[in-house]
C-alpha cells in the first residue's frame, strides 16, 4: 500500500469512527476538515472504500434517497452509507497508536494531527517530538544548502529559499508551543487564549 493510500485509509476510518457517511459526505469532510486531501478525487476515494469493505473494516448500507414512495416511483438508486465495523474500529485504534517516522512526514502528520483528540497523550508527544526533530533536520539542511549556494542565487530564488526556511522555523515554533502545552497538561485552550 502506498503512503498516500495509507493516509487516506487512516482518515476515512477516523471520520467514520465519528459517524456513518456516504461517499460524497466523506469526500467533503476530507476536503474541508483535513485540507491535506484537497487533491484526492472520487477516483481514489471509492477504491479505498471498497478495499476497506473487503478487509471487513467497513460495511456498506443502502439508504434510499428522498422519500421512500418517491424513490420507488422515480427509480432512483439508494445511497451507499459506510459504517465502521468493530474490527475497523480496532484497526483504527492500532493506527492511532503508531508513532513512528511515517507519522512525522508532511502529509501523514497533518492527517494524524486532525485526530489528536482521539489519540493518547504519550503517542501525541512522540509524534510531536518526532515531527519537530524531522523539521529541525530539514532546517539544518536548508541552512547548509543556502550557505553553499547563496552567492550563485538570483534575488528571487534567494527569497524563495528564505521563505521556505521561515515556514519551517514557524512550524518548529508552533510544535514547541504544542509540546509545552502537552507537557503542562493544558490540552484544551480556546482560540486566541494565551497562557501566562
DAPE-V622787 format. One record per residue. RES is the residue in one small letter. BURIAL is # if it has 9 or more other ideal C-beta (glycine too) atoms within 8 Angstrom, else .. Layout:
# DAPE-V622787
res = <RES RES>
burial = <BURIAL BURIAL>
This chain:
# DAPE-V622787
res = <x x x x x x x x x x x x x x x x x x x x x x x x x x x x x x x x x x x x x x x x x x x x x x x x x x x x x x x x x x x x x x x x x x x x x x x x x x x x x x x x x x x x x x x x x x x x x x x x x x x x x x x x x x x x x x x x x x x x x x x x x x x x x x x x x x x x x x x x x x x x x x x x x x x x x x x x x x x x x x x x x x x x x x x x x x x x x x x x x x x x x x x x x x x x x x x x x x x x>
burial = <. . # . # # # # # # # # # # # # # . . . # # # . . # # . # # # . . # . . # . . # . . . # # # . # # . # # # . . . # # . . # . # # . . . . . # # . . . . # . # # # # # # # # . . # # . # # . . # # . # . . . # # # # . # # # # # # . # # . . . # . . . # # # # # # # # # # # # # # . # # . . # # . # # . . . . . . # . . . . # . . # # . # # . . # # . # # . . # # . # # . # # . . . . . . . . . . . . . .>
